[in-house]
């Protein structure tokens, strides 16, 4: 089903997706800038993004 996203729901989704983009960009920059990077940091960062994306999906 195709449906328009309006009002506060749209603002909620946009704000949270932008925050996830920023987190992913930070992770990406760290990977690209270092020859050696902290794999635990990578896993934790990706897990945090995943959990937040699931929250967004449940609230839509």
C-alpha positions in Angstrom: 0.0 0.0 0.0 1.3 3.4 -0.9 0.5 6.2 1.5 1.6 9.8 2.0 3.7 10.6 5.1 2.5 13.8 6.7 3.1 16.1 9.6 4.8 15.0 12.8 5.3 11.5 11.5 7.2 12.7 8.5 9.3 15.0 10.7 10.0 12.1 13.1 11.2 9.8 10.3 13.3 12.5 8.6 15.0 13.5 11.8 15.8 10.0 12.8 17.0 8.9 9.4 19.3 12.0 9.2 20.8 11.0 12.6 21.5 7.5 11.3 23.1 8.9 8.2 25.4 11.0 10.4 26.3 7.9 12.5 27.0 5.8 9.4 29.1 8.6 7.9 31.2 8.8 11.1 31.8 5.1 11.0 32.7 5.2 7.3 35.1 8.1 7.8 36.9 6.2 10.6 37.2 3.1 8.5 38.5 5.1 5.5 41.0 7.3 7.5 42.7 4.5 9.5 44.7 1.5 8.2 43.8 -0.2 11.5 40.4 0.4 13.0 38.6 -0.9 16.1 36.4 -3.8 14.9 34.5 -3.6 18.2 33.7 0.1 17.5 32.5 -0.9 14.1 30.2 -3.6 15.4 28.8 -1.5 18.2 28.2 1.4 15.8 26.4 -0.7 13.3 24.3 -2.4 16.0 23.3 1.0 17.3 22.2 2.1 13.8 20.3 -1.2 13.3 18.4 -0.9 16.6 17.4 2.7 15.8 16.2 1.8 12.3 14.1 -0.9 13.8 12.5 1.6 16.2 11.7 3.9 13.3 10.1 1.1 11.4 8.0 0.1 14.4 6.8 3.7 14.8 5.8 4.2 11.2 
